[in-house]
Amino acid sequence: MHMALSNPCFELWLLLHIEDAASLTPEEQMLWMENRRKSKNANPYLKLRLRQKIGSYHESAYDALSLIAHVEDAIERAKTLDKNPTDRWPQTLGTRVYLLAESVMNRK
């Protein structure tokens, strides 16, 4: 059994398929990390950003095939964000889903 954690959420991993978080300004990275809602019933920042980028997004219904074509980019971008890979989980903006992806792809 494998488990992978993302900080702040799984949507970060999906966004890394189409955006390079390391190239964002520090202010934009903070928005990603905080992942705040504009109001109590609103979606968090990264869900909204993902919706803007891919057209529509819901946890149980999104076009995974359009993202899978960019999985290599996501893996490299996630590795770049993983500043302390020996920590149990990302302490800053980051995701360890790349480890799971590499495992599934028989890379490790």
Legacy VTK file of the C-alpha trace (Angstrom):
# vtk DataFile Version 3.0
C-alpha trace
ASCII
DATASET POLYDATA
POINTS 108 float
0.000 0.000 0.000
1.272 3.463 -0.887
0.080 6.806 0.318
0.989 10.270 -0.900
0.253 13.594 0.773
-0.042 17.056 -0.681
0.178 20.371 1.103
-2.283 22.016 1.028
-4.416 19.604 -1.074
-4.571 17.107 -3.940
-5.542 19.809 -6.422
-1.946 21.040 -6.187
-0.800 17.809 -7.871
-3.332 18.319 -10.660
-2.302 21.931 -11.179
1.347 20.909 -11.474
0.413 19.121 -14.701
-0.308 22.502 -16.293
1.466 25.096 -14.144
4.903 25.439 -12.601
4.369 26.560 -9.007
8.101 27.213 -8.586
7.882 29.999 -11.158
5.089 31.806 -9.305
5.813 34.941 -7.328
6.146 34.478 -3.562
2.748 36.161 -3.186
1.129 33.711 -5.604
2.799 30.772 -3.871
1.347 32.009 -0.585
-2.140 32.095 -2.132
-1.645 28.499 -3.257
-0.379 27.434 0.167
-3.120 29.188 2.128
-5.776 27.846 -0.267
-8.428 30.067 1.283
-12.088 30.376 0.476
-13.488 33.807 -0.398
-16.578 32.997 1.647
-17.818 30.209 3.870
-19.538 28.290 1.071
-17.065 29.078 -1.711
-14.542 26.631 -3.092
-10.918 26.908 -1.981
-8.466 28.878 -4.119
-6.801 25.885 -5.814
-10.107 24.324 -6.858
-11.110 27.613 -8.437
-7.752 27.961 -10.177
-7.958 24.418 -11.500
-11.450 25.129 -12.821
-10.143 28.235 -14.575
-7.306 26.267 -16.175
-9.139 23.143 -17.355
-12.661 24.508 -17.796
-14.442 22.430 -15.180
-13.432 20.497 -12.117
-15.080 18.391 -9.466
-13.249 15.790 -7.371
-15.275 12.953 -8.834
-15.560 14.298 -12.379
-12.717 15.861 -14.304
-10.836 15.157 -17.518
-7.930 13.114 -16.173
-6.852 12.128 -19.689
-6.074 15.733 -20.562
-3.801 15.930 -17.509
-2.111 12.533 -17.831
-0.396 13.711 -21.004
1.556 16.104 -18.773
2.389 13.732 -15.918
6.143 13.998 -16.620
5.923 17.772 -16.143
3.968 17.287 -12.918
6.559 14.838 -11.578
9.458 17.187 -12.299
7.604 20.197 -10.873
6.672 18.276 -7.719
10.283 17.167 -7.269
11.400 20.793 -7.537
8.950 21.806 -4.806
10.023 18.941 -2.528
12.719 20.816 -0.614
12.930 18.272 2.244
12.195 14.833 0.772
13.205 13.074 3.986
10.353 14.710 5.944
7.284 12.525 6.400
5.161 14.937 4.348
5.591 18.317 2.658
5.948 21.057 5.269
5.628 23.811 2.664
3.842 24.010 -0.687
4.358 20.589 -2.195
3.109 17.135 -2.979
4.493 13.630 -2.751
2.071 12.241 -5.314
5.028 12.186 -7.694
6.437 9.257 -5.685
3.217 7.333 -6.160
3.181 8.186 -9.878
6.748 6.961 -10.267
5.866 3.769 -8.408
2.883 3.117 -10.670
5.114 3.793 -13.679
7.624 1.226 -12.306
10.370 3.796 -11.920
11.180 2.985 -8.314
LINES 1 109
108 0 1 2 3 4 5 6 7 8 9 10 11 12 13 14 15 16 17 18 19 20 21 22 23 24 25 26 27 28 29 30 31 32 33 34 35 36 37 38 39 40 41 42 43 44 45 46 47 48 49 50 51 52 53 54 55 56 57 58 59 60 61 62 63 64 65 66 67 68 69 70 71 72 73 74 75 76 77 78 79 80 81 82 83 84 85 86 87 88 89 90 91 92 93 94 95 96 97 98 99 100 101 102 103 104 105 106 107
